[in-house]
Amino acid sequence: MANRLLLGNRSSGGYGLYISKPGKDVTSCGRQDLIFDSSTNMAATVHTVASVTISSGNSSGSTSWTALGYTPIALWTETSAASGGNVLGMGQNFSNSGLPDFIIRVGMPYVLTDLHTDGCTVQTTDGTNVSGNKFFRILVLRFEDPN
């Protein structure tokens, strides 16, 4: 099993946080085999904004998007409507034309699970069914190859 995470001094890059691709040793791999390198000026772009609904009487809902070659980073929140609406508990609005100032919400009774290259699931933390529809928006981030 390869070393995949390094927080410290990497011989080719200096001090920082480094994460390698599966099967690649973070201490010796090339930059093209890093999926995160804090020593580079790199930014994420929005791959997609996805919607998930947990329908009344169910405990989970799923969504999919155009597949990436890796598992992305996703930020998500509960909203008041299926296609946008207010970000619950934040006093912000989430629409396709703009993103809220801050969309991470701690302590929700829901979890984002099964995050993979082309989709994810949102479910209740205790497996109970919801009594009314619950809506979620997911911001899927794509990191460009810095090389």
Salt bridges, closest charged atoms under 4 A:
ASP37 OD2 - ARG31 NE 3.76
GLU78 OE1 - ARG105 NH1 3.50
ASP114 OD2 - HIS116 NE2 3.73
ASP118 OD1 - HIS116 ND1 2.66
GLU144 OE2 - ARG142 NE 2.90
